[in-house]
Amino acid sequence: MQAVLKVVRTLRASHYEVLLAGGCVRDKLLGKTPKDYDVATNAVPEEVSRLFRRTITVGARFGVVVVLTGGRQIEVATFRSDTSYKDGRRPEKIVFTDAQHDAERRDFTINGMFYDPIKKQVIDYVGG
């Protein structure tokens, strides 16, 4: 969790919105320790790569950068909306957006819930 908090604090220090998303939020609500953490932000991939010394731009086209810190790989994804899908999995085009619109595009309502690890608060735009 310390590596994740370092990523969150670094992004917030540069005035970006940063939340945890996906399975780690579900696990937290169930009282389980998450196996991994996904970070969602309004920082675009180029900004994420600029803020961290070691990154892998595995999915920058889809807004995803892996930050290597504290011996961990933290996936950082830019809030986005998707257009149509060719194959049911990969969108033909994405548009960077805000947390609410990102939540609305996710596959299950639990995946549309966010967690603010600094305020220790669940943010639910979709009634998860």
ABEGO torsion letter per residue (X at the ends): XAAAAAAAAAAAAAGBBBBBBEAAAAAAAAGBBBABBBBBBABBAAAAAAABABBBBAAAAAGBBBBBBGGBBBBBBBBBBBBBBAAGABBABBBBBBAAAAAAABABAAAABBBBAAAGBBBBAAGX
